[in-house]
Amino acid sequence: MPFNATKATVENEGCNLHYWYQGSGPLLIMIPGGSGHAAQFFPIFEYLDKHFTICTYDRRQMSASTVKEKAQLNPAQSARDAEAITKAMGKERASIFGNSGGGIIAFQFAVSYPDALDHVMVHEAPSTIFLDDATYHLDRAFMLMELYRTQGAEAAGESFRTEMKGDEDWQSGALSNLKNMDNFWANEFMQFTIYCPDLRKIVDNKVSISVAAGEKSRDAFYARTTFPQSEILACPRYVLPGNHSGYEHEPATFAPELLKAFNDMESRKNI
């Protein structure tokens, strides 16, 4: 049905987490990346709510999920936030879809809470440490942080977007909230860029996991990362419609392929 989600809140570690849910069936939590806000997933709710209780949230320190004093993003704490929402929904287990930096959080959840998971899909998580040109991306990350320090979030964001692909035909609203943009650069960018949970632990935990890239992302660095991720995890790699935010801009075509991937993971889990 068209977007008509229920809004709720849960307090966790000093943050009033705002989340939205709709539909019935197993719980699927969609974790946003650098933009941090739930609304990017709202367009896909109507295509998934017959199959899942679909849920998303404003991440800690982003949009409505406020704290008294902002702090550096802690991926372990971010995973605990997702766990808190799972419990607030009255569930013991959930599937997780994490996009971009949200994929890093999804990886962390799979390390920390494997028994609370049905399936995980990580879409274009920027774990550049695995790339052949990892040193370039490390240097670039520090360059972007210096640009943020000296010229501000908009200048850093404009430079960052020069290496994004597949977004030529639309205007991204992902970081349009200026407060979110500043929080991303001040407190999150480096963690999402240079930290990656131990993927070998996810294998040891026997988590049902997959990675995915957007068809229009082509050879963007965040799409290339999915190849070594898949190799290390020995898991499926899917190509889904659209770009880095296909779920937002092409939900009608993105959702069926996402459902196929989750069905495939369920079939593999039962082998």
C-alpha positions in Angstrom: 0.0 0.0 0.0 1.2 3.6 -0.4 3.4 5.0 2.3 1.5 5.1 5.5 4.0 4.2 8.2 3.6 4.2 11.9 6.1 6.4 13.7 7.6 5.4 17.0 10.6 6.2 19.2 12.9 4.2 21.5 15.5 5.6 23.9 19.0 4.0 23.6 22.2 5.1 25.1 21.2 8.8 25.3 19.6 9.0 21.9 15.8 9.2 21.2 15.8 7.1 18.0 12.9 7.8 15.7 11.8 4.9 13.5 9.0 4.2 11.0 7.4 0.8 10.1 4.7 -0.6 7.8 3.4 -3.9 6.6 3.4 -7.4 8.0 5.7 -10.4 8.1 9.3 -10.8 9.1 11.1 -7.6 10.2 13.4 -5.9 7.6 15.4 -2.9 8.9 16.8 -0.6 6.3 19.9 1.3 7.6 20.7 4.6 5.9 24.2 5.7 5.1 25.9 9.1 5.2 22.6 11.0 4.9 21.4 9.4 8.1 17.7 10.0 7.5 14.9 7.5 7.2 12.9 9.3 4.5 15.2 8.1 1.7 13.6 4.6 2.2 10.0 5.7 2.3 9.5 5.4 -1.5 10.2 1.6 -1.3 7.9 0.8 1.6 4.8 0.3 -0.6 6.7 -2.3 -2.7 7.9 -4.4 0.3 5.2 -4.2 2.9 3.3 -7.3 1.7 6.5 -9.3 2.3 8.0 -7.7 5.3 7.3 -5.5 8.3 9.5 -2.9 6.7 11.3 -0.5 9.1 13.8 2.3 8.9 15.0 5.1 11.2 16.9 8.3 11.5 20.3 7.3 12.7 21.8 8.6 15.9 22.5 12.4 15.7 20.7 12.6 12.3 17.4 14.4 11.7 14.9 13.6 14.4 17.1 11.2 16.4 18.7 13.8 18.6 21.3 13.6 21.4 22.2 16.2 24.1 25.8 16.3 22.9 27.1 15.0 19.6 30.0 12.6 19.5 32.0 10.6 17.0 30.2 7.7 15.4 30.9 4.4 17.1 30.0 1.5 14.8 29.4 -0.8 17.7 27.0 1.6 19.3 25.2 2.1 15.9 24.7 -1.7 15.8 23.2 -1.5 19.3 20.8 1.1 18.1 19.6 -1.2 15.4 19.3 -4.0 18.0 17.3 -1.6 20.2 14.8 -1.0 17.4 14.5 -4.7 16.8 13.5 -5.3 20.4 11.2 -2.2 20.4 9.4 -3.8 17.5 8.8 -6.9 19.7 11.1 -9.1 17.6 14.0 -11.3 18.4 15.4 -11.4 14.9 15.5 -9.2 11.8 16.8 -9.0 8.3 18.9 -6.0 7.6 19.6 -3.9 4.4 22.4 -1.4 4.9 23.3 1.1 2.2 26.7 2.7 2.0 27.8 3.7 5.5 24.7 1.8 6.7 26.4 -1.2 5.2 29.3 -0.8 7.6 26.8 -0.8 10.4 25.1 -3.9 9.0 28.5 -5.6 8.9 29.1 -4.7 12.5 25.6 -6.0 13.4 26.6 -9.3 11.8 29.8 -9.4 13.9 28.1 -8.4 17.2 24.6 -10.0 17.0 24.6 -12.9 14.6 21.9 -14.7 16.5 19.5 -11.8 16.0 19.7 -12.0 12.2 17.8 -13.8 9.5 19.6 -12.2 6.5 21.8 -9.3 5.7 22.3 -7.4 2.5 25.1 -4.8 2.3 24.7 -2.4 -0.6 27.8 -0.6 -1.7 29.6 -0.3 1.6 32.7 1.9 1.1 35.3 -0.5 2.6 38.1 0.9 0.4 40.7 -0.9 2.4 40.1 -4.0 0.2 40.8 -2.1 -3.1 44.0 -2.2 -5.2 44.0 1.6 -5.0 43.3 1.6 -1.2 46.2 4.0 -0.6 44.7 6.6 -3.0 41.4 6.4 -1.2 43.0 6.7 2.2 44.9 9.8 1.1 41.7 11.2 -0.5 39.8 10.7 2.7 42.3 12.9 4.7 42.2 15.4 1.9 38.4 15.6 2.1 38.6 16.0 5.8 41.0 18.9 5.5 38.7 20.5 2.9 35.9 20.2 5.4 38.0 21.7 8.1 39.0 24.7 6.0 36.0 25.3 3.7 33.1 23.5 5.2 30.7 20.6 4.5 29.4 21.8 1.2 32.9 22.1 -0.3 33.8 18.7 1.0 30.6 17.2 -0.3 31.0 18.7 -3.7 34.5 17.2 -4.0 33.4 13.9 -2.7 30.6 13.7 -5.3 33.0 14.0 -8.2 33.8 10.3 -7.8 30.2 9.1 -7.7 28.7 7.5 -10.8 25.2 6.9 -12.1 23.7 10.1 -10.6 23.9 12.3 -13.7 20.2 12.4 -14.3 19.0 13.3 -10.8 19.7 15.7 -8.0 20.7 13.9 -4.8 18.8 14.9 -1.7 20.8 12.6 0.4 22.8 15.2 2.2 20.5 18.2 1.6 19.9 18.6 5.3 22.7 21.0 6.3 22.8 19.8 9.9 23.0 16.2 8.8 25.7 17.1 6.3 27.8 18.8 8.9 27.3 15.9 11.3 28.4 13.4 8.6 31.6 15.2 7.9 32.4 16.1 11.5 31.6 12.8 13.1 31.0 10.0 10.6 32.9 10.2 7.3 36.3 8.9 8.5 34.7 5.9 10.4 32.7 4.9 7.3 35.7 5.3 5.1 38.6 3.7 7.0 36.8 1.2 9.3 35.5 -2.2 8.3 34.4 -4.9 10.8 36.2 -8.2 10.6 34.5 -10.0 7.7 36.1 -13.3 8.7 34.2 -13.1 11.9 30.9 -12.9 9.9 31.9 -16.1 8.1 32.7 -17.7 11.4 29.3 -16.6 12.7 27.6 -18.3 9.8 25.5 -15.3 9.0 23.3 -15.4 5.9 24.7 -12.4 4.1 25.1 -11.0 0.6 26.5 -7.8 -1.0 25.1 -5.8 -3.8 26.0 -3.0 -6.2 23.9 -0.7 -8.3 23.8 -1.3 -12.0 24.4 2.4 -12.8 27.2 2.7 -10.3 29.4 1.0 -12.8 33.1 1.1 -11.6 32.6 3.6 -8.8 34.8 2.8 -5.8 31.8 1.9 -3.6 30.7 -0.6 -6.3 34.2 -2.1 -6.7 34.4 -2.8 -3.0 31.6 -5.4 -3.4 33.9 -7.8 -5.3 36.5 -8.3 -2.5 33.7 -8.3 0.1 31.9 -11.1 -1.7 35.2 -13.0 -2.0 36.1 -12.7 1.7 32.6 -13.5 2.8 32.1 -16.3 0.2 28.7 -14.9 -0.4 26.5 -13.9 -3.3 27.0 -10.6 -5.0 23.9 -9.1 -6.7 23.6 -6.2 -9.1 20.4 -4.2 -8.4 18.7 -1.5 -10.5 19.8 2.1 -10.2 22.7 3.8 -8.6 24.0 4.3 -5.1 20.4 5.1 -4.1 18.4 2.9 -6.4 15.9 2.1 -3.7 14.9 5.8 -3.5 15.0 6.8 -7.2 13.8 3.5 -8.8 11.9 1.7 -6.1 9.4 0.0 -8.5 12.3 -1.8 -10.3 14.6 -2.1 -7.3 12.2 -3.8 -4.9 11.4 -6.9 -7.0 15.1 -7.6 -7.5 15.7 -7.1 -3.8 13.0 -9.6 -3.0 14.5 -12.1 -5.4 17.8 -11.7 -3.6 16.3 -12.2 -0.2 14.4 -15.3 -1.5 17.7 -16.6 -2.9 19.4 -16.1 0.5 16.5 -18.0 2.2 16.9 -20.9 -0.2 20.6 -21.0 0.3 20.1 -20.9 4.1 18.0 -24.0 3.9 20.5 -26.1 1.9 
